[in-house]
Amino acid sequence: MGGAMPFPRADAPTPALMLDRAALDRNIARMAAFAAGRGIALRPHAKTHKSAEIGRRQIAAGAAGLCCAKLGEAEALAEAGLSELHLTSPVVAAAAIARLAALNGRAGGLSVVVDHPHNVRRLNAANAGAARPLTVLIDVDPGNRRTGVASPGAAVALAREIAACDALILGGVQYYCGAQQHIQSFAARRAAIVERTDDLRAVLEALRAAGHAIPLVTGGGTGSFMIDAALGVLTELQVGSYIFLDREYGECALAAGGAPAFEPALFVDATVISANAAGRVTVDAGLKALSADAGPPLVAGALAADAHYLFMGDEHGAIVSDEGPLPALGGRVTLQPGHCDPTVNLYDVYHVLDGETVVEVWPVTARGRST
Amino acid sequence: MGGAMPFPRADAPTPALMLDRAALDRNIARMAAFAAGRGIALRPHAKTHKSAEIGRRQIAAGAAGLCCAKLGEAEALAEAGLSELHLTSPVVAAAAIARLAALNGRAGGLSVVVDHPHNVRRLNAANAGAARPLTVLIDVDPGNRRTGVASPGAAVALAREIAACDALILGGVQYYCGAQQHIQSFAARRAAIVERTDDLRAVLEALRAAGHAIPLVTGGGTGSFMIDAALGVLTELQVGSYIFLDREYGECALAAGGAPAFEPALFVDATVISANAAGRVTVDAGLKALSADAGPPLVAGALAADAHYLFMGDEHGAIVSDEGPLPALGGRVTLQPGHCDPTVNLYDVYHVLDGETVVEVWPVTARGRST
């Protein structure tokens, strides 16, 4: 890891997180061009990559800032020099609210969602007298019951509460249709987002009718951004996974509705450590190298078409194929993760590839920063 | 994290990995007493805890050493001062073999499994001329096709290969029935282990008939140790999860066949960050805080009997209950992980509890050391 660069991909100790830098940069450029063409802002979600370097590349391509899922993630990225960070989950615990106020004092452009009047009052108290007020966005629940206010009335009541707080500024609304992102059919996904967006319009009308300016409406994801852009209600997209394109998103019809085609950029390389059974070999990447929540990774590269991966416990997986030759003992296999975000969170570094050469190692800046 | 100790459990930033030290020590003592009473050695598996401190406690209670799943895990524990480490997976890549030889030079009592003659020859070449030969164990496949030789004949051929190697010593045999550990019914689990052990006897007889001394026969796990001890073929147990008792093992009948009863010692504490929906609240622990491979965690503590956890994405979970009151916004929830090993690997530290007070923070010494 601390060795001299560059070195051949095949020399990286496995399991190794591999990032195809050219594919990453193409994906970043494609989404940036799409957003610029539609006149919608981009604030890519850093929970996907947890990387200061990737965040800087997204901002260099025109992003307005980054989203973070957790306060610890935002702290880590701010420490690495990034600003314009938006926290997409409420910050509620007393100690976390104090950390948030401290971060707002040192990182420009910070914002956080709120969905409850108690939380609004506590955020206001923690920021009272601060040089810089804290920007809060009203999180609106699209019916998924994860976070957010559940009705236009609750949104208006929360806006009134925020307006009464000297240390807070109402920055806008967040509306994230998480459960809808992975609907595989484009038509079914579009229908779900259209229906949800009608609810969002009702919330925005109620807020504006009550006299609240809502300059920012942020939301969307890699499954819905092309639909959101066409509907014209969101002003900013929180897309995350487009940079890597995991197996789960690869199974969704994404290149529809005018969206660009993304390409897989993130892989896990593994080594065959046992080859004693017919039609299968065992590799050194299991549940601690590949998050299993969205199913198995895809086998990439030049194996037979029927070659597939099976989880074999914490440390192992099987590559199974009846049709074709399998790599020999000591050979390498490249896997495309089933779900990129929790897989990246298992690793300390990205091995950054130029072709088949590791040319850089980038830290996973906010790995494990879940608090 | 770096704050002054002790502090109240409720002050730890969440999601937080919590370890009930008294329960841990009782579990360690129970297994040690069981093994001593049956005259079988213990080499607990460090892949469960990845902790030098917990390993030291197991050794202080009489363990002969520790198992490691990965070379990086063994390197991390050796660096923390532990020795008598056994690697339960083959080490195959050329660079890894070189690291293994270096580790053998500085850590006493190292051993590794082998399951292929090519690997034996490479290990021998890498250790040629070393002051200390490398101890290798023949890994025997109990029919799970993960690692191991697949027949008595292959075991004898491998033993012959090892005997011809100046830099290697044949230390014994490993036989790990991984797929059988989680059979919930004790009778069905026992029947499966009895059948597999007949195969192991055939391998051992063939090896001894060919003139090879097999002083050590290591294997078993938290689901089978009481069965293995009664069968009397294994000389050493590789039990791992008994120290924590996750939900998955808790659903197996373990306290049968003379085995002691273990108790849950590992938990994840989470905070309610949204409470706007009837019959549920959202907590700040999702796929990056709790491994999902074995299903959801259990809700511990004083909630209604129907309270259960649902994964809600990378960063969130729902606590759902129709019957009883749920914790309020900002309240805490304690969860018992579905699968302890990959959950521990998500965290940098254990918060060590004495009652409801965090009295120490122990590093997860080998977190992420998967190579």
Boltz contact constraints between the chains, C-beta under 6 A:
constraints:
  - contact:
      token1: [A, 13]
      token2: [B, 371]
      max_distance: 6.0
  - contact:
      token1: [A, 15]
      token2: [B, 370]
      max_distance: 6.0
  - contact:
      token1: [A, 69]
      token2: [B, 315]
      max_distance: 6.0
  - contact:
      token1: [A, 90]
      token2: [B, 273]
      max_distance: 6.0
  - contact:
      token1: [A, 90]
      token2: [B, 274]
      max_distance: 6.0
  - contact:
      token1: [A, 92]
      token2: [B, 273]
      max_distance: 6.0
  - contact:
      token1: [A, 92]
      token2: [B, 330]
      max_distance: 6.0
  - contact:
      token1: [A, 93]
      token2: [B, 271]
      max_distance: 6.0
  - contact:
      token1: [A, 115]
      token2: [B, 274]
      max_distance: 6.0
  - contact:
      token1: [A, 116]
      token2: [B, 329]
      max_distance: 6.0
  - contact:
      token1: [A, 118]
      token2: [B, 329]
      max_distance: 6.0
  - contact:
      token1: [A, 145]
      token2: [B, 277]
      max_distance: 6.0
  - contact:
      token1: [A, 146]
      token2: [B, 282]
      max_distance: 6.0
  - contact:
      token1: [A, 146]
      token2: [B, 312]
      max_distance: 6.0
  - contact:
      token1: [A, 146]
      token2: [B, 316]
      max_distance: 6.0
  - contact:
      token1: [A, 147]
      token2: [B, 274]
      max_distance: 6.0
  - contact:
      token1: [A, 147]
      token2: [B, 282]
      max_distance: 6.0
  - contact:
      token1: [A, 150]
      token2: [B, 276]
      max_distance: 6.0
  - contact:
      token1: [A, 178]
      token2: [B, 313]
      max_distance: 6.0
  - contact:
      token1: [A, 271]
      token2: [B, 93]
      max_distance: 6.0
  - contact:
      token1: [A, 273]
      token2: [B, 90]
      max_distance: 6.0
  - contact:
      token1: [A, 273]
      token2: [B, 92]
      max_distance: 6.0
  - contact:
      token1: [A, 274]
      token2: [B, 90]
      max_distance: 6.0
  - contact:
      token1: [A, 274]
      token2: [B, 115]
      max_distance: 6.0
  - contact:
      token1: [A, 274]
      token2: [B, 147]
      max_distance: 6.0
  - contact:
      token1: [A, 276]
      token2: [B, 150]
      max_distance: 6.0
  - contact:
      token1: [A, 277]
      token2: [B, 145]
      max_distance: 6.0
  - contact:
      token1: [A, 282]
      token2: [B, 146]
      max_distance: 6.0
  - contact:
      token1: [A, 282]
      token2: [B, 147]
      max_distance: 6.0
  - contact:
      token1: [A, 287]
      token2: [B, 293]
      max_distance: 6.0
  - contact:
      token1: [A, 287]
      token2: [B, 342]
      max_distance: 6.0
  - contact:
      token1: [A, 288]
      token2: [B, 342]
      max_distance: 6.0
  - contact:
      token1: [A, 288]
      token2: [B, 345]
      max_distance: 6.0
  - contact:
      token1: [A, 288]
      token2: [B, 370]
      max_distance: 6.0
  - contact:
      token1: [A, 289]
      token2: [B, 370]
      max_distance: 6.0
  - contact:
      token1: [A, 292]
      token2: [B, 293]
      max_distance: 6.0
  - contact:
      token1: [A, 293]
      token2: [B, 287]
      max_distance: 6.0
  - contact:
      token1: [A, 293]
      token2: [B, 292]
      max_distance: 6.0
  - contact:
      token1: [A, 312]
      token2: [B, 146]
      max_distance: 6.0
  - contact:
      token1: [A, 313]
      token2: [B, 178]
      max_distance: 6.0
  - contact:
      token1: [A, 314]
      token2: [B, 341]
      max_distance: 6.0
  - contact:
      token1: [A, 314]
      token2: [B, 342]
      max_distance: 6.0
  - contact:
      token1: [A, 315]
      token2: [B, 69]
      max_distance: 6.0
  - contact:
      token1: [A, 316]
      token2: [B, 146]
      max_distance: 6.0
  - contact:
      token1: [A, 329]
      token2: [B, 116]
      max_distance: 6.0
  - contact:
      token1: [A, 329]
      token2: [B, 118]
      max_distance: 6.0
  - contact:
      token1: [A, 330]
      token2: [B, 92]
      max_distance: 6.0
  - contact:
      token1: [A, 341]
      token2: [B, 314]
      max_distance: 6.0
  - contact:
      token1: [A, 342]
      token2: [B, 287]
      max_distance: 6.0
  - contact:
      token1: [A, 342]
      token2: [B, 288]
      max_distance: 6.0
  - contact:
      token1: [A, 342]
      token2: [B, 314]
      max_distance: 6.0
  - contact:
      token1: [A, 345]
      token2: [B, 288]
      max_distance: 6.0
  - contact:
      token1: [A, 348]
      token2: [B, 368]
      max_distance: 6.0
  - contact:
      token1: [A, 368]
      token2: [B, 348]
      max_distance: 6.0
  - contact:
      token1: [A, 370]
      token2: [B, 15]
      max_distance: 6.0
  - contact:
      token1: [A, 370]
      token2: [B, 288]
      max_distance: 6.0
  - contact:
      token1: [A, 370]
      token2: [B, 289]
      max_distance: 6.0
  - contact:
      token1: [A, 371]
      token2: [B, 13]
      max_distance: 6.0
